[in-house]
């Protein structure tokens, strides 16, 4: 069975969808290395310093063909669209591909090859004002075509499936397959990350359990302003709480200026730390040593960061909307993201109630243990096999 996996949409700095794609690729290569049932053709940008080494690692395990494309050309949106719609299907026809899988919303439209697409959320429809105009136009034009032309749609949560069906009322629910993300159980390698922690702590002047943590792209949907306002309120509550810092990990996305303006207005420049994009090891070290994790997003299709925080063994505060309650279960403090006072109340509870703090941290660890990238990969491969087998009958 020949399967083409298009990874060319994934940004060089991995967040959200990128984290999903990297872990999925790793696990499907592992699963395929023993029976070798599938022959994968990976289309990837030639400057991707995560995918290229990962795929080379599995080059001789199972059947894997790496097909790099020129990032100097195809990192740009319009050339990449040309690659997806013209070059990719042409190469797939030549290789006699059975199925094309896109990890990121859009697929080749003019081909008879079976196609599977992953939808991660519906933010382009539900929160259009929170996106840049060109991306909004691009995806709102092409996503409907993906729903019609795909043989199957992978959604990352029941919540996202519901949002898609609400928008595309003619879409057959049986065409959709919910496959949750997984999480890497990195707490077990905490000692291996001690050196990384020493370096990152020194760079940003952090102490163990001395900061609240957020991880995500700096964009309006993440509600970072709400976090800053809640943190400011906590600092006003008790002199003891002024020892804590707020660490915001993530690259600048769009419409982020108001975040920095809010920090300046509240005179928090010395205690709100913006790290920018960090490596996976640095992120894990920051998670393992944080006091708590706060993620009151206005909307998420899944919410990988809250699972990562739970896997690190720290308590989580997150939103009571979209897919976040589905992922968190009863293992996080759920708040209304539109009321920053609820966020500050949750922070204060974890600061003042040691028993509640420990209980939530333990429940989070147990919750994270229920999500596995291996299971994500196994369910994805099972879907591919069923689609190809049914075609051949």
Secondary structure, DSSP 8 states (H G I E B T S, - for coil): -EEEEE-TTS-SS--HHHHHHHHHHHHHHHHHHHH---EEEEEEETT-TTHHHHHHHTTTTTEEEEEEE-HHHHTSHHHHHHIIIIIHHHHHHHTT-SEEEESSS---SS--SEEEEEE---HHHH-GGGS-HHHHHHHHHHHHHHHHH-SEEEESSHHHHHHHHHH-TTS-GGGEEE-------GGGGTGGGHHHHHHHHHHHT--TT-EEEEES-BSGGG-HHHHHHHHHHHHHH-GGGGG-EEEEES-B-SS-HHHHHHHHHTT-TTTEEEEES--HHHHHHHHHH-SEEEE--S--SS-HHHHHHHHTT-EEEEESSTTHHHHHTTSSEEE-TT-HHHHHHHHHHHHH-HHHHHHHHHHHHHHHTT--HHHHHHHHHHHHHHHHHHHH-
